[in-house]
Amino acid sequence: MQRYLPVLNGVSRDLRNGRSIYDGYVRGWGIQFGDLREQVRKDPLYREALALATGRTVVSEDNRINLFLLAKFFLLQFENGHIVEFGSYKGGNAIFLAHVARKIRPGMMVYSLDTFSGMPPTDSALDAHQQGDFQDVDLNELRRYVQRCGLENLEFVQGLFQDTAETVLAKAGKVVLAHIDCDIYSSVAYAYEIVKDRMVRGGYLVFDDATVSSCLGATDAVEQMLIRRDGLSSEQIFPHYVFRAGLGRSQES
């Protein structure tokens, strides 16, 4: 396996307060201040996956690079499990993850949940986005494209999370990576609450938008539920929030 992650001398690899400081530095510092961004851009697997997703995703490059690093180098610590994405829009990031997953762990599924008809009702006291945002999606065309790409490990699930997530998670079993790509409080809160008990211990909870200036509702959900209530400590704050499931203050065995 090609390895280009930086080596940090003097930083412990042990878990501290439910997170690996070392791993967080390797990925976050490596992207923000090191040459990790350039290294990933040269990776053949990254380039293949990006080519399939181009034009279909609004996930930022650094966020996508971090998801790639998690999928390629860090999910292999778990014996089995699947990826669930809450919020798909045009499906590009799910396509990206599915291509990476089928190369590194055959049999790993990616389940991508969305209304595919725009955002549900939002809370104007918290959310800058409005109902119906991101509705310009042709799900039938998207599914035909995925079929042409041969991504048999990718399933798009249409509907409100409240109507679909329980069935999807029951089918998935254990989740090693939950990518919560939602902009509003209600969606982030529900996604986390429904997935947290399905995560493998130490699995990755990634919040795409909770550090984005137009998504303070998403920030509020993370602060209230993960940090204050469940006592989770973030493993990364750049390029997005990353937490480790089941390792918070209220979840210690």
Secondary structure, 3 states (H helix, E strand, C coil): CCCCCCCCCCCCCCEECCEEHHHHHHHHHHHHCCCHHHHHHHCHHHHHHHHHHCCCCCCCHHHHHHHHHHHHHHHHHCCCCEEEEECCCCCHHHHHHHHHHHHHCCCCCEEEEECCCCCCCCCCCCCCCCCCCCCCCCHHHHHHHHHHHCCCCEEEEECCHHHHHHHHHHHHCCEEEEEECCCCHHHHHHHHHHHHHHEEEEEEEEECCCCCCCCHHHHHHHHHHHHHHCCCCCCECCCCEEEECCCCHHHCC
